[in-house]
Amino acid sequence: MARLLGEFRGQGVDGIVLDLRNNGGGSLNEAVELTGLFIDTGPVVQVRESGGRVSVESDRKAGVAWDGPLAVLVNRASASASEIVAGAIQDYGRGLVIGETTFGKGTVQNLFDLDRWPANEGTRHGQVKMTVAQFFLPGGASTQNKGVVPDIRFPATVNGSEFGESTYDNALPWTRISAVPHIRYGNFAPLLPQLGELHAGRVAEDLEFKWWKEDVAEFRAEAEKEYISLNEAERRAERDRQAAKRQARQEERKRLGLDLDPLAELAADDGLTANERDIAADTAREEAAEKRPDPLLRESAAILADAVRLLDGDRQLSAAVLPESTGPGRWAR
């Protein structure tokens, strides 16, 4: 990441979007180091153990790999360590958070081997997973249950009542603890109304974004059904309808000179799972999926560009949004 950010600086890149969609997290240390590429030094996450002791994980390496405009793109499947990154960037006022409210996974679990007492040669009792700690952001708010709420929101792809930490019967509630001292590079609140208006006007005319919203609405409608048809004729008709829709959209892209969807040519339902499909065909499908038009990523970049332009053109607004304009987070030139 540091190397890529250095290359971006050399290329004169104006701003970057950190895409954490569908990132389920992983290493807490990686979350701290990644955040440290965008802040000078300071706390990234607080960890409160079940006994109440709080420890603070901080970026201690002075300097930044990127001090320019930044946005973090998240969705409901952004969880755990990725939520820490997005939440810390938001707490520091270092960048805009765009997308959906995140998963809300703000706890730490350990597996305890029940066969240790007494020691057995074979497995008899298995393991138990216990929650041993909870994450809190530098500002004191937990990522648990509520997740990280974006500054600019996109339509929800899934119903929050059906997917996320809050859907679990035994999920710990959201809470907060005392904040720890940290720099506040910016406050984007005065900028958000203008960004929201520009975003709404643009996506109203963005064909790919419209199609994405239609697909989301269709997916949610299907998910709410309490049945699935086993009638072969109905299933074939639905498959044909979806194929015709993809083809019609592809023709519209050609007519308007838009980027084509490489997955559209491969999207026929072969009825196979990934491990049943020919490896070459499955690889081709994965590569095509990575090259699909991504209206959310493109719109996130447009929102970031709007922010840069507005701050460049209004010194008073820039001073209100970015009071620490001499350090990381220097957006207006």
C-alpha positions as CSV (number, residue, x, y, z in Angstrom):
1,M,0.0,0.0,0.0
2,A,2.8,2.5,0.9
3,R,4.5,1.7,-2.4
4,L,1.3,2.2,-4.4
5,L,0.5,5.5,-2.6
6,G,4.1,6.6,-3.5
7,E,3.4,5.8,-7.1
8,F,0.2,7.8,-7.0
9,R,2.0,10.8,-5.7
10,G,4.5,10.5,-8.5
11,Q,1.7,10.3,-11.1
12,G,0.0,13.4,-9.7
13,V,-3.1,11.7,-8.5
14,D,-5.6,14.1,-7.0
15,G,-7.3,11.8,-4.6
16,I,-7.8,8.1,-3.8
17,V,-10.7,5.9,-2.8
18,L,-9.9,3.1,-0.4
19,D,-12.4,0.3,-1.4
20,L,-13.3,-1.8,1.7
21,R,-16.5,-3.3,0.4
22,N,-17.0,-6.9,1.2
23,N,-13.8,-6.8,3.4
24,G,-14.6,-9.0,6.4
25,G,-11.5,-7.8,8.3
26,G,-8.7,-10.0,9.7
27,S,-5.6,-8.7,11.4
28,L,-5.9,-5.9,13.9
29,N,-2.3,-5.0,13.4
30,E,-2.9,-4.6,9.7
31,A,-5.8,-2.2,10.4
32,V,-3.6,-0.1,12.6
33,E,-0.8,0.0,10.0
34,L,-3.1,0.7,7.2
35,T,-4.7,3.7,9.0
36,G,-1.2,4.9,9.9
37,L,-0.5,5.4,6.2
38,F,-3.0,8.3,6.3
39,I,-2.5,9.9,9.7
40,D,0.8,11.1,11.3
41,T,0.7,9.3,14.7
42,G,-2.0,8.5,17.2
43,P,-4.5,6.0,18.5
44,V,-6.4,3.8,16.0
45,V,-8.5,1.5,18.2
46,Q,-9.2,0.9,21.8
47,V,-9.6,-2.7,23.1
48,R,-11.6,-3.2,26.3
49,E,-11.2,-6.7,27.8
50,S,-14.1,-8.4,29.6
51,G,-12.5,-7.4,33.0
52,G,-12.7,-3.8,32.0
53,R,-9.1,-3.0,31.2
54,V,-8.6,-0.8,28.2
55,S,-5.6,-0.9,25.9
56,V,-4.9,1.4,23.0
57,E,-3.4,0.3,19.7
58,S,-1.7,3.3,18.0
59,D,0.2,4.2,14.9
60,R,3.6,5.2,16.3
61,K,5.4,5.8,13.0
62,A,5.7,9.5,12.2
63,G,4.8,10.6,8.8
64,V,2.2,9.6,6.2
65,A,2.3,7.8,2.9
66,W,-0.6,9.9,1.6
67,D,-1.6,13.3,2.8
68,G,-4.1,14.3,0.1
69,P,-7.8,13.8,-0.4
70,L,-9.2,10.4,0.7
71,A,-12.5,8.6,0.7
72,V,-13.3,5.1,2.1
73,L,-16.0,3.1,0.4
74,V,-17.8,0.5,2.6
75,N,-20.9,-1.7,2.5
76,R,-22.8,-3.9,4.8
77,A,-20.2,-6.7,4.4
78,S,-17.4,-4.5,5.6
79,A,-16.7,-5.9,9.0
80,S,-14.3,-6.0,12.0
81,A,-10.8,-4.7,11.1
82,S,-12.1,-2.9,8.0
83,E,-14.7,-1.1,10.2
84,I,-11.8,0.0,12.5
85,V,-10.0,1.6,9.5
86,A,-13.2,3.3,8.2
87,G,-14.2,4.4,11.7
88,A,-10.7,5.7,12.6
89,I,-10.5,7.7,9.3
90,Q,-13.9,9.2,10.2
91,D,-12.9,10.0,13.8
92,Y,-9.8,11.8,12.6
93,G,-11.7,13.7,10.0
94,R,-9.1,12.4,7.6
95,G,-11.4,11.4,4.8
96,L,-15.0,10.9,3.7
97,V,-16.7,7.6,4.4
98,I,-19.1,6.6,1.6
99,G,-21.5,3.7,1.1
100,E,-23.6,1.6,3.4
101,T,-23.6,1.3,7.2
102,T,-21.1,-1.5,8.0
103,F,-21.7,-4.9,9.5
104,G,-21.2,-4.0,13.2
105,K,-18.6,-6.6,14.2
106,G,-16.9,-4.9,17.2
107,T,-16.0,-7.8,19.4
108,V,-13.1,-10.2,19.8
109,Q,-13.5,-14.0,20.2
110,N,-11.1,-16.7,21.3
111,L,-11.5,-20.5,21.0
112,F,-10.9,-22.5,24.2
113,D,-10.1,-26.2,23.9
114,L,-12.3,-28.1,26.3
115,D,-10.1,-31.2,26.0
116,R,-7.2,-29.5,27.9
117,W,-8.8,-30.3,31.3
118,P,-8.3,-33.1,31.7
119,A,-5.9,-33.7,28.8
120,N,-7.2,-36.4,26.5
121,E,-5.5,-38.2,23.6
122,G,-8.5,-37.8,21.4
123,T,-11.1,-35.1,20.8
124,R,-14.1,-35.5,23.1
125,H,-15.5,-32.2,24.0
126,G,-14.4,-29.8,21.2
127,Q,-14.0,-26.1,21.7
128,V,-16.1,-23.2,22.9
129,K,-15.9,-19.7,21.4
130,M,-16.0,-16.9,24.0
131,T,-16.2,-13.2,23.5
132,V,-13.2,-11.7,25.4
133,A,-13.0,-8.1,24.3
134,Q,-14.7,-5.2,22.4
135,F,-13.4,-2.6,20.0
136,F,-13.8,1.1,20.4
137,L,-12.8,3.9,18.1
138,P,-10.5,6.8,19.1
139,G,-13.6,8.9,19.7
140,G,-14.9,6.3,22.2
141,A,-17.8,4.9,20.1
142,S,-17.9,1.1,19.6
143,T,-18.2,-0.4,16.1
144,Q,-20.3,-3.1,17.7
145,N,-23.9,-3.5,16.5
146,K,-24.3,-0.1,15.0
147,G,-21.3,-0.3,12.7
148,V,-19.8,2.7,11.0
149,V,-22.4,5.1,9.5
150,P,-21.2,6.7,6.2
151,D,-21.0,10.5,5.6
152,I,-22.6,10.0,2.2
153,R,-25.0,7.0,2.0
154,F,-25.7,4.7,-1.0
155,P,-29.0,2.7,-1.1
156,A,-28.7,-0.4,1.1
157,T,-28.0,-3.6,-0.9
158,V,-29.4,-5.8,1.9
159,N,-31.9,-5.3,4.7
160,G,-30.1,-4.4,7.9
161,S,-32.6,-6.5,9.8
162,E,-31.5,-9.6,7.9
163,F,-27.7,-9.3,7.7
164,G,-25.2,-7.9,10.2
165,E,-24.2,-8.2,13.8
166,S,-27.5,-6.7,15.0
167,T,-29.4,-9.7,13.6
168,Y,-27.8,-12.1,16.1
169,D,-29.9,-12.9,19.2
170,N,-26.9,-12.7,21.5
171,A,-25.2,-9.6,19.9
172,L,-23.7,-7.3,22.5
173,P,-25.4,-3.8,22.4
174,W,-23.7,-0.7,21.2
175,T,-21.9,1.4,23.8
176,R,-19.1,3.9,24.2
177,I,-16.2,4.6,26.5
178,S,-14.1,7.7,27.0
179,A,-12.3,9.1,24.0
180,V,-8.5,9.1,23.7
181,P,-6.7,12.3,22.6
182,H,-6.3,12.4,18.8
183,I,-5.9,15.0,16.1
184,R,-9.0,16.1,14.3
185,Y,-7.8,16.9,10.8
186,G,-11.1,17.9,9.4
187,N,-14.9,18.2,9.9
188,F,-16.8,17.5,6.8
189,A,-20.3,18.3,8.2
190,P,-20.4,21.8,6.6
191,L,-19.6,20.2,3.2
192,L,-22.0,17.2,3.3
193,P,-25.2,19.0,2.2
194,Q,-23.6,20.2,-1.0
195,L,-22.0,16.9,-1.7
196,G,-25.4,15.2,-1.2
197,E,-27.1,17.5,-3.7
198,L,-24.4,17.0,-6.3
199,H,-24.5,13.2,-5.7
200,A,-28.3,13.0,-6.0
201,G,-28.3,15.0,-9.3
202,R,-25.5,13.0,-10.8
203,V,-26.9,9.5,-10.0
204,A,-30.3,10.5,-11.3
205,E,-28.7,10.7,-14.8
206,D,-26.2,7.8,-14.4
207,L,-27.5,4.8,-16.3
208,E,-25.3,2.2,-14.6
209,F,-26.2,3.6,-11.2
210,K,-29.9,3.3,-12.1
211,W,-29.5,-0.3,-13.2
212,W,-27.7,-1.1,-10.0
213,K,-30.6,0.4,-8.0
214,E,-33.0,-1.7,-10.0
215,D,-31.0,-4.8,-9.4
216,V,-30.9,-4.1,-5.7
217,A,-34.6,-3.6,-5.5
218,E,-35.2,-6.8,-7.4
219,F,-32.8,-8.8,-5.2
220,R,-34.5,-7.5,-2.1
221,A,-37.9,-8.3,-3.4
222,E,-36.8,-11.9,-4.2
223,A,-35.2,-12.2,-0.7
224,E,-38.5,-11.2,0.9
225,K,-40.4,-14.0,-0.8
226,E,-41.2,-17.0,1.4
227,Y,-41.2,-19.5,-1.4
228,I,-39.2,-20.5,-4.5
229,S,-40.7,-22.0,-7.6
230,L,-39.8,-25.6,-8.5
231,N,-41.7,-25.3,-11.8
232,E,-39.1,-25.9,-14.6
233,A,-41.0,-23.7,-17.1
234,E,-41.1,-20.8,-14.7
235,R,-37.4,-21.2,-13.8
236,R,-36.4,-21.3,-17.4
237,A,-38.6,-18.2,-18.2
238,E,-36.9,-16.3,-15.4
239,R,-33.4,-17.3,-16.6
240,D,-34.3,-16.2,-20.1
241,R,-35.7,-12.9,-18.7
242,Q,-32.5,-12.2,-16.9
243,A,-30.4,-13.1,-20.0
244,A,-32.5,-10.7,-22.1
245,K,-32.1,-7.9,-19.6
246,R,-28.3,-8.3,-19.6
247,Q,-28.2,-8.3,-23.4
248,A,-30.5,-5.3,-23.6
249,R,-28.2,-3.4,-21.2
250,Q,-25.1,-4.5,-23.2
251,E,-26.7,-3.1,-26.4
252,E,-27.5,0.2,-24.6
253,R,-23.9,0.4,-23.5
254,K,-22.7,0.0,-27.0
255,R,-25.2,2.6,-28.3
256,L,-24.0,5.1,-25.8
257,G,-20.3,4.3,-25.9
258,L,-20.2,3.1,-22.3
259,D,-17.8,0.5,-21.0
260,L,-19.1,-3.0,-21.8
261,D,-19.8,-5.6,-19.1
262,P,-17.5,-8.5,-19.9
263,L,-19.5,-10.7,-17.5
264,A,-22.6,-10.3,-19.6
265,E,-21.2,-12.7,-22.2
266,L,-20.6,-15.3,-19.6
267,A,-23.6,-14.9,-17.3
268,A,-25.7,-17.8,-18.5
269,D,-26.6,-20.0,-15.5
270,D,-24.9,-23.3,-16.0
271,G,-26.3,-24.7,-12.7
272,L,-22.8,-25.4,-11.4
273,T,-21.0,-24.2,-8.2
274,A,-17.5,-22.9,-8.4
275,N,-15.9,-26.2,-7.4
276,E,-17.9,-28.0,-10.1
277,R,-17.1,-25.7,-13.0
278,D,-14.1,-26.0,-15.3
279,I,-11.2,-24.2,-13.7
280,A,-10.4,-22.1,-16.9
281,A,-14.1,-21.1,-17.2
282,D,-14.3,-20.2,-13.6
283,T,-11.1,-18.1,-13.8
284,A,-12.5,-16.3,-16.8
285,R,-15.7,-15.6,-14.9
286,E,-13.8,-14.2,-11.9
287,E,-11.6,-12.0,-14.2
288,A,-14.7,-10.7,-16.0
289,A,-16.4,-9.9,-12.7
290,E,-13.4,-7.8,-11.7
291,K,-13.7,-5.7,-14.9
292,R,-17.4,-5.1,-14.7
293,P,-18.6,-1.4,-14.7
294,D,-18.7,-0.3,-11.1
295,P,-21.0,2.7,-10.7
296,L,-20.5,2.8,-6.9
297,L,-16.7,3.1,-7.2
298,R,-17.0,5.6,-10.0
299,E,-19.6,7.7,-8.0
300,S,-17.3,7.6,-4.9
301,A,-14.5,9.1,-7.0
302,A,-16.9,11.7,-8.3
303,I,-18.0,12.6,-4.7
304,L,-14.3,13.0,-3.7
305,A,-13.7,15.1,-6.8
306,D,-16.7,17.3,-5.8
307,A,-15.2,17.8,-2.3
308,V,-11.8,18.8,-3.7
309,R,-13.3,21.3,-6.1
310,L,-15.6,22.8,-3.5
311,L,-12.8,23.2,-1.0
312,D,-10.5,24.7,-3.7
313,G,-13.1,27.2,-4.7
314,D,-14.1,28.5,-1.2
315,R,-11.4,29.5,1.3
316,Q,-14.0,30.1,4.0
317,L,-15.5,26.6,3.6
318,S,-12.0,25.1,3.4
319,A,-11.0,26.8,6.7
320,A,-14.2,25.4,8.4
321,V,-13.8,21.9,7.0
322,L,-10.0,21.5,7.2
323,P,-8.7,23.6,10.1
324,E,-5.5,21.4,10.2
325,S,-4.7,22.2,6.6
326,T,-1.0,22.2,7.0
327,G,-0.7,18.5,7.9
328,P,-2.2,15.2,6.6
329,G,-5.6,15.9,5.1
330,R,-4.5,19.0,3.1
331,W,-7.1,18.8,0.4
332,A,-7.4,22.4,-0.9
333,R,-4.4,23.5,-3.0
